[in-house]
């Protein structure tokens, strides 16, 4: 593949990715201002779902940012749990 073809394809992919990112941020901003019908926060809704499915021991933590996620396994909180599950 010639270098010019590579740069054209790479540029098109980068432009498409940027357009998708802008659209996603705009959509999130628009719907982020909309209240849900139940009037509960995201953490309250998550707690209800977890409790309804018998997962009362799952702890919820708030994280900063938009469109961000956070996962910390129980093994990180309790190294002994990891040893019990996977061995020393």
C-alpha positions in Angstrom: 0.0 0.0 0.0 1.4 3.4 -0.9 2.0 6.0 1.8 -0.6 8.4 0.3 -3.3 5.7 0.4 -2.5 5.0 4.0 -2.8 8.6 5.0 -6.1 9.0 3.2 -7.5 5.9 4.9 -6.1 6.9 8.3 -7.4 10.4 7.9 -10.9 9.2 7.0 -11.0 6.9 10.0 -9.9 9.7 12.3 -12.5 12.1 10.9 -15.2 9.5 11.3 -14.1 8.7 14.9 -14.2 12.4 15.8 -17.7 12.9 14.2 -19.0 9.9 16.3 -17.4 11.3 19.4 -19.1 14.7 18.9 -22.4 13.1 18.2 -22.2 11.0 21.3 -21.2 13.9 23.5 -24.0 16.0 22.2 -26.6 13.3 22.7 -25.4 12.6 26.2 -25.5 16.4 27.0 -29.1 16.7 25.6 -30.5 13.6 27.5 -28.4 14.4 30.6 -30.7 17.4 31.2 -33.8 15.2 31.0 -35.4 14.0 34.2 -36.5 10.3 34.3 -40.1 9.5 34.9 -39.5 8.0 38.4 -37.5 11.0 39.5 -34.6 8.9 40.9 -30.9 9.3 40.5 -28.8 6.7 38.6 -27.3 5.4 41.8 -30.8 4.9 43.3 -32.0 3.1 40.2 -28.9 0.9 40.3 -29.5 0.1 44.0 -33.1 -0.8 43.3 -32.1 -3.2 40.5 -29.3 -4.8 42.6 -31.6 -5.2 45.6 -34.5 -6.6 43.5 -32.1 -9.3 42.3 -30.7 -10.3 45.7 -27.4 -8.5 45.3 -27.5 -6.4 48.5 -23.8 -6.9 49.2 -22.7 -5.1 46.0 -21.4 -1.7 46.9 -21.9 1.3 44.6 -19.3 4.1 44.3 -19.7 7.5 42.7 -17.0 8.4 40.1 -16.3 11.7 38.5 -16.7 12.4 34.8 -19.1 12.0 32.0 -19.5 8.7 30.1 -17.0 7.2 32.5 -17.0 3.9 34.1 -15.3 2.3 37.1 -14.8 -1.3 38.1 -13.0 -2.6 41.1 -13.4 -6.2 41.8 -14.0 -7.7 45.3 -10.6 -9.4 44.9 -8.9 -6.0 45.0 -10.8 -5.1 48.2 -10.0 -8.5 49.8 -6.8 -10.2 48.6 -7.6 -13.2 50.7 -10.7 -13.7 48.5 -8.4 -14.0 45.5 -6.3 -16.6 47.1 -9.4 -18.6 48.1 -10.7 -18.5 44.6 -7.5 -18.9 42.6 -5.0 -20.4 45.0 -1.8 -18.9 46.3 
